[in-house]
Amino acid sequence: MAAGESYEEFVEKFKPKKTTDDCYTPPSVYAVIKDWACKEYGIDPAKIVRPFYPGSDYEKFDYQEGAVVLDNPPFSILSRICGFYLDRGIPFFLFAPSLTAFSGRANNMRMNHIVCDCSIEYENGAIVRTSFVTSYGGDIIAQTEPRLTKLVNDEVERLRRTKTVQLPKYTYPDHIVTAALLQRYSHYGVDFKIHKKECAPIYALDAQRSTKKAIFGGGLLLSDRAAAERAAAERAAAERAAAERAAAERAAATKWELSARERAIVEYLNSHEANRP
């Protein structure tokens, strides 16, 4: 060991470092994706193979007649993998990194890109925005898939809940105000005042007492008039929050324009669009 190095630090140096190529899929998440793909494309589950596992070589894998590859491959060589299957006529449905799904230039026009909004937490702890590339889909080159997105995200969320302790979240009627709510209004620049004659202190709703719950930090019970003003303050805060998010997204975005050459390609595509089935 080096001078000043702890035993734990010494041992850590010899552990294999995991990358996005080590993103092994939770079995239940894989099952959701497999079930969707089989139903969507009529794939026989018995024909599915998974050639990507530690120490494997997908090029030497024994692909039986009718085999369909449905797996999570190393993202760093995804383009090469897709080319291998396309050249040999082996059907596939593969995981892919969302933001770089179109980066495999050699195969872009040879396969379908199913772009989802799935944030999958893999077994090594990495959270990766995941989409899919496939030989299925006919002449479709790119598509969204909201249903698959929801199925995957629902399962990922279910798994997350089993791993973490969920703190309770409460919503209160307009007649209740807490310090957390007032803090939110201040953050979004909303003026709101409560006068003494319009409120009474409250620490738990009667509906909470049977479950031994309470209002965290206490709060104020408001008159109808003050509750209406509180509701208006909440709407104003929500509108300003949405406006802030939209402004931040616009400010962060760089807008690119088509060149004359690219516009000419668009016009060429337009002229052939009448033949679309």
Buried (B, 14 or more C-beta within 10 A) or exposed (E): EEEEEEEEEEEEEEEEEBEEEBBBBBEEBBEBBBEBBBEBBEBEEEBBBBBBEEEEEBEEBEBEEEBBBBBBBBBEBBBBBBBBBBEEEBBBBBBBBBEEBBEBEEBBEBBBBBBBBBBBBBEEEBEBBBBBBBBBBEEEEBEEBEEBBEBBBEBBEEBEEEEEEEEEEEEBEBBBBBEEBBEBBEEBEBEBEBEEEBBEEBEBBEEEEEEEEBBEEEBBBBBEEBBEBBBEBBEBBEEBEEEEEEEEEEEEEEEEEEEEEEEEEEEEEEEEEEEEE
